[in-house]
Amino acid sequence: MTDPETDDSAAVGQARRGTRRDVLAGGLALAAAPALGHAASFDQIPLKDIAAKSGRRFGSTVGKDALSDPGYASLLTRECGLLVSEDFMTWGQLNPAPGKFDFTRADTLLKFSQQHGLPMRGHALVFDKWLPKDLESWSGGSPTDFMIKYVDTVVRHYGERIQSWDVVNEAVTPPLQLSRSLGSHLSNTRAWPRMGRPCC
C-alpha cells in the first residue's frame, strides 16, 4: 500500500524480509509496468522508484530491533524513501511517567535515517493504544496539561529533523465517537499550534 506524495504519508506497515517484499514488489511492478516498460527488470528497481513513477512514496515502519539486522537495514535503505517508527515515538514510550522522557530508541532510528538520507515521519504523538498506562492517576496536573507538555517537549526535541507527524491516531471508532480512553482531552486545541510541522 502506498499513499500519494501530496499526503506525505509513509506507505505500508512493517515490511517483512523475503516473502513480504516479494509480494509488495510484485504488486507495485504490475502497477508500474505501463510506465516503466515491460522489458524492465523489477528485481533491479527499488520499490521507492517504482512507486515514484506513479507519484507515490514507498516506505516502511521500523521495529525496535530491525536495525540490528544488517541485511534488513540494507533492505530499508535500498527499497524505502521514508521511514516511520513502529511504536517507540508514542506517548507511552517517550514519556511513560510525569517528567520522564526517553528518546533513546527514536533518536537511534532518526540517526540511521539521516545517515542514509531518508526522511522520517513521527508516529504517533497521541495514540489511544499507546497512552501512558496510568495517565489518569498522574498527579500535578490534568491529562490535558500533561498532553500539552508532552507534545511541546517532543516537538521541540525533534524540530525540523522530523519531516511530518501523525498527530492523533485512531481517535474515533464506530459510530465515530472519541475513544473513551482519550475522552475530551483531544478537543483541547492548545497543544496543536505548537506543532509547526506538516501533520495529519
Secondary structure, DSSP 8 states (H G I E B T S, - for coil): --EEGGGT---SS---TTHHHHHHHHHHHHHHHHHH-TT--GGGS-HHHHHHTTTEE--EEE-TTGGGSHHHHHHHHHH-S-EEESSTTSHHHH--BTTB---HHHHHHHHHHHHTT--EEEEEEEEGGGS-TTGGG-SSS-HHHHHHHHHHHHHHHHGGGS-EEEEEES-EETTTEE-TTTTTGGG-TTSGGG--S-B-
